[in-house]
Amino acid sequence: MSRIAQETVEQVAAASDIVQVVGSYFPLKRAGTEFRALCPFHQEKTPSFYVNSGKQQFYCFGCGAGGSVFQFIQQYENIDFPEAVRRLANRAGIMIIENEFNIEDEAKQNLRKRLLRLHFEAAVWFHQNLLRTKAAEHVRTYLKGRGLNIGIAKNWAVGYAPNSWNAIVGWAAESGFSREELIASGLVKLKEEGNPRSQIYDRFRNRLMFPIRNDIGEVIAFSGRVLDSKAQGGKYLNSPETTLFSKGNILFGLDKSKRFIANTRQAIVLEGQLDLITTFEAGIQNVVASQGTALTERHANLLRRFCDEVILFFDSDKAGQKAAERALEVLYGAGLQVRIGELPFGEDPDSLIRNAGSEAFQIRAEAAQDFFDYQMNHNLTVVESKTTAGRMAFARKMSQFIAFVPDAVLRDILISRLAARLTLPRETLEQMIRSQTRQTHVRTLIDNVAPQITPMPRHDLALICKALLTNSALLTQIRQQPWETALRYIEGTELLHQILGSGLQPDQPTSIATFFGSLSRADAAALSQVLANKDLNEKMGQIYWTQLVATELQRRKVQLEHIQRLAGDESDTHAEIVSELKEVLDLETRITDILPLPSRAP
Ligand SMILES: [Zn+2]
């Protein structure tokens, strides 16, 4: 496996202040010497998530999450350690040095890098085509007609794919990209599908090109919109799934809008790229677009990182409504509130803003109804129907949605409201929901991201861990002792082993962050909890250590003597016991000379 060099990890740790990094995702409030917020890893009403600047640690008293800046990024972005280091390095402008290359990994990394480069350059090329070429004159006119000026086109790097079968093919060859790279990017198609040797041709022809970026702003795919309204097929054509691009992971615009979504704790979800650009540029900036695909669980979790509430603006036709209902499962499952925005008949956000201004859209967004109210108001004939059967059928439909809601209190409120509105007994609805819940696997965000928790070490071990993490002198002293042999038979000392066996220097915050970076998520969480636990008095560390070892050596001595008595004079065993006893006595003098051994039990 390719490994990021230790010096890079240290550099990144030194350059990434945890308060700043966490604060760039969501606001932190000062609480004494620490910072506090609602925990992003579990649902809560009062904040139990703390960030400590001095220790460069975060921890949550609610769910047990915790660790250094690396673990925070890993858990929050759902990525592995090397990727977390890369992102933080990127943020701090630090060059990554990797060593111990594995050829396969290296090839994969290189292909990824080449594909990113190809996408970046292709975006520039498409954009230049739009701005400069004569062939794009009709596109520029089209954009003007849609109210997209040059400034906006530049902001989003909107481009033009020429009306040709081999313009991209030719450009890529000239720019030094190989045929294999081009095929892997999805910018071209094989004439004979499945035959990599067949001729290739441009996938995007005579289209308005929108670069699709991941949430850190790298171009990873394209979406091409038809210019000729009589053309066959869908309005938008997207890149296929590639090494870089997976539709279910990407929300268009999120790289630009995530700050606004985090600030308002609310995301407006639109369908098309053009809708998004118009809305964003009109000053409504907490927006993302699903790019015409169904919202996935991954999308919902992505949104959940930044907001609590989602307003869906889907087409008012039947397909749009179905899409909204389908989105509900994943959005509720992730613990998000859902409201449904309505547009005047025949309008989309883009046309509404162009015709009536951004205020008109803003008013619609504010007036968006909670999903349940929306459903009831759109099914009034059924809701107010005199026949119980009709109301029961509607109740069954709604109970299916209520079953998705993971929060018990919210579910309760919805049941009460529905029961009152439909004049049906509560028990009937509860019964329906129970049978739904049994059928539906209700997924919650918490299940997905709750870190695996290493059971807290028992009190004395936890206290020693805390002392070692905070007291350089003690750590150095114990490292000079034969601690490994001493701890050999003591259960639950894995974390102690981690600390003592590391290069950690507790008086250097950088070193602490680096050390935490090397731990598993569960170990890091456990040690963060230990650090945060005010009931553990680290000043007692040395005494506890000595007692731990003394008790253990005492135990082993008694045990050895017992075995010796049982074995009698059997020579092999005898020799073994003698040597082990010698080891114990030796340890005793080397470790426990700080404090006298407790007197031997009779
Ligand atoms: Zn938590």
Boltz pocket constraint, residues with backbone or C-beta under 6 A from the ligand:
constraints:
  - pocket:
      binder: B
      contacts: [[A, 39], [A, 40], [A, 41], [A, 42], [A, 48], [A, 49], [A, 60], [A, 61], [A, 62], [A, 63], [A, 64], [A, 65]]
      max_distance: 6.0
